[in-house]
Amino acid sequence: MKHVLIASVAVLFGLAPVVGQAQSEPSVGPVQTTPAGKAHALKLGLLGNWNRGVMLSYERQLGAHSSLQGGVAYWKSSYRGFTRTNLHEISVELTYRRYLQSSKPVLIGWYAAGGVVYLGNSFSRGSASSSEDWYHDGQALKLNIGRQFQLGQRFTFDINLGPSMAFAVIRPYKYDPQLQSYQPAERKKLVTNTGLAAALQFGYRL
């Protein structure tokens, strides 16, 4: 996801002056910036975080400068070497956002966010003589800062960058061919992840 991070930084600083100039120009006649009622949007994009994936999310306004967003991301990757390896990643998150610019329309501008994430990973590796299957899941806490741009009356472009800090307690699972099911390990392990994370999403206000 390195290309996603580089593209995120470029787009964030490239669009900021353009959007700022467009918002500062005087308009002729009344302009409706958001639909009536609580603002909410459906989004689709890429996630490069604890788990990577294509992400579908929904954001709904809670107050004048706050919102709640839920999202699901999924990613599948595979590669061949001496063995064939398959990896499935899924994450489900619920995030609270606080928008920091009171002069902007709802759900637009810089924001700080924090939330909880469910993580699941399935890993399989096999050859003609042997195979290995693992599954584990866990939870994480997420903190980040981002900006959501307004593209016309209903479209948005949402980008958030790190720092992102995740703390998860994970119980590994291993596939037992005799029982034909995943069996949990005896002990859980604490996994921490810190660094730069990114998400890019185009949205449509419903």
MDAnalysis code that builds the backbone (N, CA, C; Angstrom):
import MDAnalysis as mda
import numpy as np

u = mda.Universe.empty(618, n_residues=206, atom_resindex=np.repeat(np.arange(206), 3), trajectory=True)
u.add_TopologyAttr("name", ["N", "CA", "C"] * 206)
u.add_TopologyAttr("resid", np.arange(1, 207))
u.add_TopologyAttr("resname", ["MET", "LYS", "HIS", "VAL", "LEU", "ILE", "ALA", "SER", "VAL", "ALA", "VAL", "LEU", "PHE", "GLY", "LEU", "ALA", "PRO", "VAL", "VAL", "GLY", "GLN", "ALA", "GLN", "SER", "GLU", "PRO", "SER", "VAL", "GLY", "PRO", "VAL", "GLN", "THR", "THR", "PRO", "ALA", "GLY", "LYS", "ALA", "HIS", "ALA", "LEU", "LYS", "LEU", "GLY", "LEU", "LEU", "GLY", "ASN", "TRP", "ASN", "ARG", "GLY", "VAL", "MET", "LEU", "SER", "TYR", "GLU", "ARG", "GLN", "LEU", "GLY", "ALA", "HIS", "SER", "SER", "LEU", "GLN", "GLY", "GLY", "VAL", "ALA", "TYR", "TRP", "LYS", "SER", "SER", "TYR", "ARG", "GLY", "PHE", "THR", "ARG", "THR", "ASN", "LEU", "HIS", "GLU", "ILE", "SER", "VAL", "GLU", "LEU", "THR", "TYR", "ARG", "ARG", "TYR", "LEU", "GLN", "SER", "SER", "LYS", "PRO", "VAL", "LEU", "ILE", "GLY", "TRP", "TYR", "ALA", "ALA", "GLY", "GLY", "VAL", "VAL", "TYR", "LEU", "GLY", "ASN", "SER", "PHE", "SER", "ARG", "GLY", "SER", "ALA", "SER", "SER", "SER", "GLU", "ASP", "TRP", "TYR", "HIS", "ASP", "GLY", "GLN", "ALA", "LEU", "LYS", "LEU", "ASN", "ILE", "GLY", "ARG", "GLN", "PHE", "GLN", "LEU", "GLY", "GLN", "ARG", "PHE", "THR", "PHE", "ASP", "ILE", "ASN", "LEU", "GLY", "PRO", "SER", "MET", "ALA", "PHE", "ALA", "VAL", "ILE", "ARG", "PRO", "TYR", "LYS", "TYR", "ASP", "PRO", "GLN", "LEU", "GLN", "SER", "TYR", "GLN", "PRO", "ALA", "GLU", "ARG", "LYS", "LYS", "LEU", "VAL", "THR", "ASN", "THR", "GLY", "LEU", "ALA", "ALA", "ALA", "LEU", "GLN", "PHE", "GLY", "TYR", "ARG", "LEU"])
u.atoms.positions = np.array([
    [0.829, -1.201, 0.000],
    [0.000, 0.000, 0.000],
    [0.872, 1.264, 0.000],
    [2.187, 1.142, -0.299],
    [3.048, 2.311, -0.284],
    [2.570, 3.345, -1.280],
    [2.087, 2.891, -2.465],
    [1.615, 3.834, -3.464],
    [0.392, 4.587, -2.985],
    [-0.432, 3.938, -2.167],
    [-1.612, 4.620, -1.624],
    [-1.195, 5.752, -0.714],
    [-0.166, 5.534, 0.123],
    [0.299, 6.567, 1.044],
    [0.874, 7.750, 0.286],
    [1.693, 7.475, -0.752],
    [2.287, 8.557, -1.528],
    [1.218, 9.355, -2.248],
    [0.260, 8.646, -2.854],
    [-0.828, 9.332, -3.550],
    [-1.669, 10.146, -2.588],
    [-1.829, 9.654, -1.364],
    [-2.633, 10.365, -0.376],
    [-2.031, 11.718, -0.056],
    [-0.717, 11.730, 0.201],
    [-0.055, 12.990, 0.540],
    [-0.133, 13.967, -0.617],
    [0.101, 13.476, -1.849],
    [0.071, 14.351, -3.013],
    [-1.303, 14.954, -3.229],
    [-2.325, 14.133, -3.120],
    [-3.682, 14.625, -3.346],
    [-4.109, 15.576, -2.253],
    [-3.737, 15.275, -1.004],
    [-4.132, 16.116, 0.126],
    [-3.625, 17.536, -0.044],
    [-2.349, 17.693, -0.373],
    [-1.786, 19.026, -0.493],
    [-2.027, 19.633, -1.876],
    [-2.330, 18.810, -2.854],
    [-2.641, 19.338, -4.179],
    [-4.042, 19.896, -4.276],
    [-4.997, 19.252, -3.613],
    [-6.385, 19.695, -3.701],
    [-6.701, 20.829, -2.749],
    [-5.954, 20.960, -1.667],
    [-6.297, 21.948, -0.649],
    [-6.395, 23.363, -1.195],
    [-5.379, 23.888, -1.964],
    [-5.525, 25.255, -2.458],
    [-6.616, 25.405, -3.487],
    [-6.835, 24.350, -4.308],
    [-7.877, 24.434, -5.330],
    [-9.247, 24.515, -4.701],
    [-9.493, 23.644, -3.716],
    [-10.788, 23.654, -3.045],
    [-10.980, 24.933, -2.259],
    [-9.898, 25.418, -1.602],
    [-10.003, 26.646, -0.838],
    [-10.332, 27.829, -1.714],
    [-9.734, 27.900, -2.927],
    [-10.022, 28.985, -3.843],
    [-11.453, 28.942, -4.323],
    [-11.946, 27.718, -4.615],
    [-13.318, 27.579, -5.096],
    [-14.315, 27.994, -4.032],
    [-14.014, 27.691, -2.766],
    [-14.939, 28.035, -1.702],
    [-14.903, 29.513, -1.369],
    [-13.782, 30.222, -1.698],
    [-13.672, 31.632, -1.378],
    [-14.292, 32.527, -2.432],
    [-14.541, 32.017, -3.647],
    [-15.125, 32.823, -4.700],
    [-16.586, 33.098, -4.406],
    [-17.039, 34.345, -4.635],
    [-18.445, 34.673, -4.382],
    [-19.347, 33.952, -5.356],
    [-20.510, 33.558, -4.904],
    [-21.476, 32.869, -5.740],
    [-22.651, 33.779, -6.010],
    [-23.320, 33.537, -7.102],
    [-24.471, 34.325, -7.504],
    [-25.723, 33.573, -7.125],
    [-26.536, 34.168, -6.259],
    [-27.775, 33.531, -5.849],
    [-27.528, 32.527, -4.751],
    [-28.584, 32.013, -4.148],
    [-28.449, 31.042, -3.062],
    [-27.941, 29.710, -3.564],
    [-27.028, 29.109, -2.808],
    [-26.457, 27.815, -3.167],
    [-26.706, 26.853, -2.025],
    [-27.295, 25.714, -2.311],
    [-27.542, 24.701, -1.293],
    [-26.338, 23.783, -1.232],
    [-25.599, 23.825, -0.133],
    [-24.372, 23.035, -0.017],
    [-24.647, 21.621, 0.457],
    [-25.715, 21.395, 1.166],
    [-26.054, 20.062, 1.642],
    [-27.542, 19.844, 1.517],
    [-27.986, 18.602, 1.337],
    [-29.411, 18.319, 1.326],
    [-30.019, 18.617, 2.687],
    [-31.336, 18.794, 2.713],
    [-32.027, 19.105, 3.963],
    [-31.941, 17.928, 4.921],
    [-32.012, 18.224, 6.230],
    [-31.962, 17.171, 7.237],
    [-30.537, 16.804, 7.594],
    [-30.392, 15.714, 8.331],
    [-29.075, 15.234, 8.728],
    [-28.274, 14.804, 7.503],
    [-27.028, 15.271, 7.417],
    [-26.178, 14.897, 6.294],
    [-25.679, 13.470, 6.488],
    [-25.675, 12.699, 5.421],
    [-25.108, 11.359, 5.462],
    [-24.607, 11.002, 4.079],
    [-23.613, 10.110, 4.030],
    [-22.946, 9.808, 2.770],
    [-22.531, 8.348, 2.716],
    [-22.540, 7.804, 1.510],
    [-22.061, 6.452, 1.228],
    [-20.743, 6.580, 0.482],
    [-19.713, 5.811, 0.906],
    [-18.370, 5.994, 0.362],
    [-17.756, 4.663, -0.073],
    [-16.845, 4.770, -1.049],
    [-16.104, 3.606, -1.533],
    [-14.672, 4.038, -1.807],
    [-13.713, 3.231, -1.349],
    [-12.321, 3.596, -1.575],
    [-11.356, 2.529, -1.106],
    [-10.128, 2.951, -0.794],
    [-9.050, 2.044, -0.406],
    [-8.606, 2.330, 1.021],
    [-8.275, 1.282, 1.736],
    [-7.793, 1.380, 3.111],
    [-6.403, 0.773, 3.202],
    [-5.477, 1.515, 3.767],
    [-4.146, 0.994, 4.042],
    [-3.836, 1.225, 5.498],
    [-4.186, 0.267, 6.339],
    [-4.095, 0.479, 7.777],
    [-3.650, -0.817, 8.422],
    [-4.207, -1.137, 9.578],
    [-3.913, -2.407, 10.243],
    [-4.170, -3.559, 9.278],
    [-5.339, -3.557, 8.680],
    [-5.637, -4.430, 7.557],
    [-5.870, -3.560, 6.334],
    [-5.443, -4.007, 5.182],
    [-5.673, -3.266, 3.948],
    [-6.923, -3.797, 3.275],
    [-7.400, -3.072, 2.268],
    [-8.542, -3.584, 1.542],
    [-9.323, -2.513, 0.815],
    [-10.311, -2.969, 0.059],
    [-11.303, -2.087, -0.559],
    [-12.385, -1.854, 0.479],
    [-12.700, -0.597, 0.753],
    [-13.558, -0.257, 1.885],
    [-14.858, 0.391, 1.433],
    [-15.958, -0.096, 1.985],
    [-17.280, 0.500, 1.805],
    [-17.724, 1.024, 3.160],
    [-18.116, 2.296, 3.225],
    [-18.476, 2.877, 4.515],
    [-19.662, 3.820, 4.384],
    [-20.247, 4.115, 5.531],
    [-21.409, 5.005, 5.618],
    [-21.171, 5.976, 6.763],
    [-21.311, 7.267, 6.482],
    [-21.117, 8.311, 7.497],
    [-22.412, 9.081, 7.695],
    [-22.759, 9.325, 8.958],
    [-23.978, 10.070, 9.276],
    [-23.671, 11.150, 10.307],
    [-24.209, 12.326, 10.064],
    [-24.027, 13.456, 10.969],
    [-24.738, 13.208, 12.293],
    [-24.032, 13.516, 13.398],
    [-24.621, 13.421, 14.731],
    [-25.015, 14.790, 15.267],
    [-24.094, 15.746, 15.150],
    [-24.330, 17.098, 15.623],
    [-23.838, 18.098, 14.603],
    [-23.701, 19.355, 15.030],
    [-23.281, 20.396, 14.100],
    [-21.882, 20.137, 13.546],
    [-21.006, 19.521, 14.335],
    [-19.626, 19.301, 13.901],
    [-19.144, 17.892, 14.224],
    [-20.019, 16.928, 14.273],
    [-19.618, 15.557, 14.599],
    [-20.389, 14.558, 13.753],
    [-19.814, 13.377, 13.600],
    [-20.454, 12.319, 12.815],
    [-19.992, 10.956, 13.307],
    [-20.682, 9.931, 12.854],
    [-20.335, 8.541, 13.140],
    [-20.217, 7.812, 11.813],
    [-19.116, 7.075, 11.631],
    [-18.898, 6.348, 10.384],
    [-18.632, 4.872, 10.662],
    [-19.301, 4.015, 9.912],
    [-19.063, 2.585, 9.965],
    [-18.578, 2.100, 8.615],
    [-17.654, 1.137, 8.618],
    [-17.106, 0.664, 7.359],
    [-16.661, -0.782, 7.415],
    [-16.617, -1.404, 6.233],
    [-16.150, -2.781, 6.080],
    [-15.117, -2.802, 4.959],
    [-13.969, -3.424, 5.212],
    [-12.912, -3.534, 4.208],
    [-12.523, -4.997, 4.030],
    [-12.202, -5.366, 2.785],
    [-11.811, -6.757, 2.483],
    [-10.680, -6.747, 1.468],
    [-9.773, -7.710, 1.622],
    [-8.655, -7.835, 0.687],
    [-8.246, -9.298, 0.582],
    [-7.952, -9.741, -0.642],
    [-7.469, -11.098, -0.881],
    [-6.193, -11.013, -1.699],
    [-5.189, -11.744, -1.279],
    [-3.929, -11.784, -2.014],
    [-3.396, -13.208, -2.019],
    [-2.662, -13.538, -3.056],
    [-2.067, -14.875, -3.168],
    [-0.785, -14.782, -3.986],
    [0.125, -15.692, -3.726],
    [1.364, -15.734, -4.482],
    [1.917, -17.158, -4.443],
    [2.755, -17.453, -5.428],
    [3.342, -18.786, -5.546],
    [4.854, -18.708, -5.368],
    [5.369, -19.670, -4.649],
    [6.804, -19.856, -4.526],
    [7.036, -21.354, -4.555],
    [7.700, -21.871, -3.529],
    [7.760, -23.324, -3.369],
    [6.396, -23.866, -2.959],
    [5.586, -22.977, -2.352],
    [4.220, -23.334, -1.971],
    [3.280, -22.236, -2.449],
    [1.993, -22.531, -2.429],
    [0.989, -21.531, -2.778],
    [0.424, -20.946, -1.482],
    [0.408, -19.622, -1.392],
    [-0.040, -18.932, -0.188],
    [-1.234, -18.045, -0.509],
    [-2.259, -18.114, 0.323],
    [-3.448, -17.277, 0.183],
    [-3.682, -16.528, 1.489],
    [-4.044, -15.264, 1.374],
    [-4.312, -14.431, 2.540],
    [-5.610, -13.664, 2.324],
    [-6.501, -13.757, 3.302],
    [-7.756, -13.000, 3.291],
    [-7.747, -12.070, 4.501],
    [-8.041, -10.799, 4.272],
    [-8.062, -9.814, 5.357],
    [-9.415, -9.111, 5.377],
    [-9.981, -8.952, 6.550],
    [-11.239, -8.229, 6.701],
    [-11.155, -7.346, 7.944],
    [-11.732, -6.180, 7.852],
    [-11.818, -5.299, 9.015],
    [-13.167, -4.595, 9.011],
    [-13.743, -4.463, 10.192],
    [-15.017, -3.764, 10.387],
    [-14.771, -2.697, 11.443],
    [-15.079, -1.448, 11.119],
    [-14.757, -0.374, 12.050],
    [-15.923, 0.576, 12.270],
    [-15.925, 1.170, 13.451],
    [-16.899, 2.197, 13.825],
    [-16.103, 3.371, 14.385],
    [-16.253, 4.546, 13.753],
    [-15.406, 5.692, 14.062],
    [-16.238, 6.933, 14.361],
    [-15.842, 7.637, 15.405],
    [-16.448, 8.938, 15.728],
    [-15.538, 10.037, 15.192],
    [-16.133, 10.998, 14.489],
    [-15.368, 12.105, 13.929],
    [-15.809, 13.434, 14.535],
    [-14.827, 14.288, 14.789],
    [-15.093, 15.646, 15.249],
    [-14.480, 16.610, 14.238],
    [-15.344, 17.349, 13.534],
    [-14.869, 18.298, 12.530],
    [-14.402, 19.579, 13.210],
    [-13.266, 20.107, 12.732],
    [-12.553, 21.162, 13.446],
    [-12.781, 22.560, 12.884],
    [-13.443, 22.690, 11.738],
    [-13.655, 23.995, 11.115],
    [-15.144, 24.317, 11.120],
    [-15.546, 25.188, 12.035],
    [-16.973, 25.494, 12.184],
    [-17.537, 26.261, 11.001],
    [-16.675, 26.916, 10.209],
    [-17.157, 27.693, 9.070],
    [-17.501, 26.827, 7.864],
    [-17.073, 25.565, 7.866],
    [-17.317, 24.675, 6.736],
    [-18.715, 24.073, 6.823],
    [-19.270, 23.620, 5.675],
    [-20.531, 22.872, 5.718],
    [-20.356, 21.582, 6.511],
    [-21.450, 20.963, 6.884],
    [-21.380, 19.729, 7.666],
    [-20.653, 18.646, 6.880],
    [-19.874, 17.836, 7.600],
    [-19.092, 16.727, 7.042],
    [-18.025, 17.190, 6.057],
    [-17.573, 18.441, 6.164],
    [-16.547, 18.973, 5.275],
    [-15.453, 19.615, 6.115],
    [-14.191, 19.414, 5.692],
    [-13.057, 20.058, 6.339],
    [-12.206, 19.090, 7.146],
    [-11.297, 19.648, 7.939],
    [-10.406, 18.848, 8.772],
    [-11.170, 18.212, 9.929],
    [-10.739, 17.020, 10.329],
    [-11.387, 16.336, 11.446],
    [-10.379, 15.469, 12.195],
    [-10.689, 15.224, 13.453],
    [-9.975, 14.240, 14.271],
    [-10.933, 13.087, 14.526],
    [-10.421, 11.869, 14.521],
    [-11.294, 10.700, 14.616],
    [-10.697, 9.645, 15.529],
    [-11.579, 8.883, 16.143],
    [-11.178, 7.752, 16.968],
    [-12.256, 6.693, 16.924],
    [-11.850, 5.428, 16.989],
    [-12.856, 4.378, 16.909],
    [-12.313, 3.013, 17.264],
    [-13.162, 2.021, 17.071],
    [-12.817, 0.629, 17.351],
    [-12.882, -0.163, 16.050],
    [-12.055, -1.193, 15.965],
    [-11.946, -1.985, 14.741],
    [-11.945, -3.465, 15.100],
    [-12.703, -4.247, 14.334],
    [-12.617, -5.713, 14.413],
    [-11.746, -6.186, 13.258],
    [-10.813, -7.087, 13.535],
    [-9.862, -7.565, 12.541],
    [-9.950, -9.074, 12.396],
    [-9.909, -9.540, 11.171],
    [-9.889, -10.974, 10.919],
    [-8.951, -11.305, 9.777],
    [-8.146, -12.347, 9.941],
    [-7.196, -12.766, 8.918],
    [-7.226, -14.280, 8.771],
    [-7.240, -14.733, 7.525],
    [-7.163, -16.156, 7.218],
    [-5.943, -16.384, 6.335],
    [-5.088, -17.315, 6.745],
    [-3.835, -17.573, 6.048],
    [-3.739, -19.057, 5.738],
    [-3.471, -19.385, 4.490],
    [-3.304, -20.793, 4.103],
    [-2.077, -20.926, 3.211],
    [-1.348, -22.020, 3.426],
    [-0.145, -22.287, 2.648],
    [-0.052, -23.786, 2.446],
    [0.191, -24.197, 1.217],
    [0.215, -25.631, 0.968],
    [1.039, -26.018, -0.239],
    [1.416, -27.284, -0.262],
    [2.134, -27.883, -1.384],
    [1.534, -29.255, -1.625],
    [2.161, -30.015, -2.505],
    [1.636, -31.343, -2.811],
    [1.735, -32.285, -1.617],
    [2.669, -32.026, -0.700],
    [2.889, -32.948, 0.418],
    [2.339, -32.456, 1.755],
    [2.103, -31.153, 1.912],
    [1.649, -30.645, 3.206],
    [0.837, -29.369, 3.014],
    [0.089, -29.025, 4.059],
    [-0.700, -27.790, 4.027],
    [-0.795, -27.222, 5.440],
    [-1.002, -25.924, 5.503],
    [-1.088, -25.232, 6.780],
    [-2.143, -24.142, 6.669],
    [-3.034, -24.071, 7.654],
    [-4.102, -23.079, 7.652],
    [-4.169, -22.399, 9.012],
    [-4.246, -21.074, 8.981],
    [-4.354, -20.301, 10.211],
    [-5.494, -19.301, 10.083],
    [-6.129, -19.041, 11.202],
    [-7.135, -17.980, 11.265],
    [-7.001, -17.284, 12.613],
    [-7.031, -15.977, 12.607],
    [-7.044, -15.252, 13.880],
    [-7.842, -13.965, 13.725],
    [-8.396, -13.514, 14.840],
    [-9.135, -12.263, 14.845],
    [-8.806, -11.497, 16.119],
    [-9.210, -10.245, 16.152],
    [-8.917, -9.412, 17.306],
    [-9.591, -8.064, 17.181],
    [-9.287, -7.184, 18.107],
    [-9.855, -5.847, 18.116],
    [-8.721, -4.832, 18.187],
    [-9.043, -3.608, 17.805],
    [-8.042, -2.550, 17.829],
    [-8.706, -1.211, 18.100],
    [-7.910, -0.262, 18.577],
    [-8.325, 1.123, 18.742],
    [-7.622, 1.955, 17.683],
    [-8.342, 2.909, 17.112],
    [-7.816, 3.662, 15.979],
    [-7.939, 5.156, 16.238],
    [-6.857, 5.887, 16.003],
    [-6.843, 7.343, 16.089],
    [-6.220, 7.891, 14.813],
    [-6.828, 8.905, 14.207],
    [-6.222, 9.532, 13.039],
    [-6.770, 10.935, 12.830],
    [-6.203, 11.612, 11.860],
    [-6.662, 12.937, 11.478],
    [-6.807, 12.955, 9.964],
    [-7.791, 13.678, 9.463],
    [-8.029, 13.674, 8.032],
    [-8.768, 14.907, 7.567],
    [-9.118, 14.884, 6.295],
    [-9.858, 16.001, 5.706],
    [-10.816, 15.465, 4.654],
    [-11.992, 16.018, 4.639],
    [-13.000, 15.653, 3.647],
    [-13.316, 16.883, 2.791],
    [-13.170, 16.704, 1.473],
    [-13.402, 17.789, 0.529],
    [-14.799, 17.685, -0.067],
    [-15.337, 18.823, -0.432],
    [-16.632, 18.869, -1.109],
    [-16.401, 18.999, -2.603],
    [-16.951, 18.080, -3.385],
    [-16.838, 18.096, -4.841],
    [-18.237, 18.288, -5.421],
    [-18.616, 19.535, -5.639],
    [-19.971, 19.794, -6.097],
    [-20.945, 19.767, -4.938],
    [-22.212, 19.597, -5.265],
    [-23.247, 19.667, -4.237],
    [-23.345, 18.394, -3.414],
    [-23.113, 17.234, -4.022],
    [-23.346, 15.977, -3.314],
    [-22.116, 15.082, -3.196],
    [-21.106, 15.275, -4.024],
    [-19.953, 14.377, -3.995],
    [-18.890, 14.876, -3.020],
    [-18.177, 13.928, -2.410],
    [-17.102, 14.250, -1.472],
    [-15.879, 13.397, -1.774],
    [-14.739, 13.869, -1.316],
    [-13.500, 13.101, -1.377],
    [-12.891, 13.120, 0.010],
    [-12.737, 11.958, 0.605],
    [-12.301, 11.823, 1.995],
    [-10.916, 11.198, 2.030],
    [-10.014, 11.821, 2.771],
    [-8.666, 11.289, 2.906],
    [-8.232, 11.427, 4.357],
    [-7.693, 10.375, 4.930],
    [-7.116, 10.498, 6.265],
    [-5.772, 9.799, 6.324],
    [-4.868, 10.417, 7.049],
    [-3.507, 9.936, 7.195],
    [-3.206, 9.696, 8.665],
    [-2.089, 9.008, 8.908],
    [-1.681, 8.726, 10.269],
    [-1.325, 9.973, 11.028],
    [-0.882, 9.845, 12.266],
    [-0.508, 8.556, 12.844],
    [-1.702, 7.702, 13.220],
    [-1.529, 6.404, 13.090],
    [-2.552, 5.449, 13.493],
    [-1.944, 4.510, 14.527],
    [-2.675, 4.284, 15.590],
    [-2.180, 3.439, 16.677],
    [-3.193, 2.341, 16.955],
    [-2.773, 1.110, 16.842],
    [-3.677, -0.020, 17.047],
    [-3.119, -0.942, 18.119],
    [-4.009, -1.410, 18.975],
    [-3.655, -2.353, 20.032],
    [-4.670, -3.484, 19.976],
    [-4.221, -4.686, 19.751],
    [-5.149, -5.799, 19.587],
    [-4.690, -7.002, 20.402],
    [-5.661, -7.675, 20.999],
    [-5.414, -8.952, 21.666],
    [-5.930, -10.043, 20.739],
    [-5.034, -10.862, 20.244],
    [-5.360, -11.822, 19.195],
    [-5.154, -13.244, 19.702],
    [-6.107, -14.108, 19.401],
    [-5.966, -15.533, 19.690],
    [-5.748, -16.255, 18.360],
    [-4.559, -16.790, 18.109],
    [-4.314, -17.497, 16.854],
    [-5.146, -18.781, 16.760],
    [-5.479, -19.162, 15.539],
    [-6.195, -20.408, 15.276],
    [-5.405, -21.222, 14.264],
    [-5.469, -22.542, 14.414],
    [-4.836, -23.425, 13.457],
    [-5.827, -24.490, 13.027],
    [-5.813, -24.805, 11.730],
    [-6.764, -25.776, 11.196],
    [-6.341, -27.190, 11.578],
    [-7.262, -27.944, 12.183],
    [-7.035, -29.332, 12.576],
    [-7.714, -30.235, 11.547],
    [-6.945, -30.944, 10.704],
    [-7.567, -31.779, 9.666],
    [-8.385, -32.941, 10.225],
    [-8.041, -33.413, 11.419],
    [-8.806, -34.515, 12.004],
    [-10.187, -34.054, 12.459],
    [-10.239, -32.876, 13.066],
    [-11.526, -32.324, 13.503],
    [-12.207, -31.523, 12.405],
    [-11.445, -31.210, 11.337],
    [-11.957, -30.422, 10.213],
    [-12.537, -29.086, 10.680],
    [-11.787, -28.403, 11.531],
    [-12.216, -27.093, 12.028],
    [-10.999, -26.359, 12.577],
    [-11.144, -25.038, 12.732],
    [-10.090, -24.232, 13.338],
    [-10.141, -24.379, 14.856],
    [-8.988, -24.638, 15.456],
    [-8.894, -24.789, 16.900],
    [-8.078, -23.633, 17.484],
    [-8.592, -22.979, 18.547],
    [-7.879, -21.828, 19.113],
    [-6.637, -22.248, 19.875],
    [-5.650, -21.382, 19.843],
    [-4.449, -21.611, 20.643],
    [-4.778, -21.421, 22.120],
    [-3.933, -21.956, 22.979],
    [-4.203, -21.876, 24.410],
    [-4.057, -20.455, 24.943],
    [-3.127, -19.710, 24.400],
    [-2.850, -18.379, 24.935],
    [-3.067, -17.306, 23.871],
    [-3.601, -16.165, 24.322],
    [-3.719, -15.005, 23.441],
    [-2.398, -14.231, 23.449],
    [-2.245, -13.380, 22.460],
    [-1.048, -12.543, 22.426],
    [-1.436, -11.102, 22.098],
    [-0.707, -10.177, 22.675],
    [-0.942, -8.757, 22.453],
    [-0.101, -8.296, 21.271],
    [-0.764, -7.680, 20.308],
    [-0.091, -7.179, 19.115],
    [-0.313, -5.680, 19.036],
    [0.736, -4.923, 18.803],
    [0.618, -3.473, 18.665],
    [1.123, -3.055, 17.293],
    [0.530, -2.000, 16.768],
    [0.914, -1.509, 15.450],
    [0.824, 0.008, 15.450],
    [1.913, 0.668, 15.162],
    [1.920, 2.122, 15.052],
    [2.621, 2.510, 13.757],
    [2.211, 3.623, 13.195],
    [2.834, 4.077, 11.967],
    [1.900, 4.971, 11.178],
    [2.228, 5.154, 9.923],
    [1.442, 6.007, 9.044],
    [0.424, 5.165, 8.300],
    [-0.837, 5.533, 8.420],
    [-1.917, 4.827, 7.740],
    [-2.643, 5.794, 6.816],
    [-3.390, 5.256, 5.857],
    [-4.093, 6.110, 4.904],
    [-5.380, 5.458, 4.442],
    [-6.350, 6.294, 4.127],
    [-7.592, 5.838, 3.509],
    [-8.040, 6.890, 2.510],
    [-8.460, 6.445, 1.341],
    [-8.975, 7.318, 0.287],
    [-10.371, 6.849, -0.077],
    [-11.349, 7.764, -0.049],
    [-12.715, 7.371, -0.361],
    [-13.454, 8.484, -1.092],
    [-14.162, 8.097, -2.143],
    [-15.099, 8.999, -2.798],
    [-16.484, 8.725, -2.229],
    [-17.225, 9.794, -1.952],
    [-18.530, 9.643, -1.326],
    [-19.634, 10.340, -2.088],
    [-20.855, 9.920, -1.799],
    [-22.053, 10.538, -2.374],
    [-23.046, 10.780, -1.258],
    [-23.480, 12.016, -1.101],
    [-24.448, 12.359, -0.061],
    [-25.836, 11.908, -0.473],
    [-26.450, 11.136, 0.380],
    [-27.753, 10.566, 0.076],
    [-28.873, 11.536, 0.417],
])
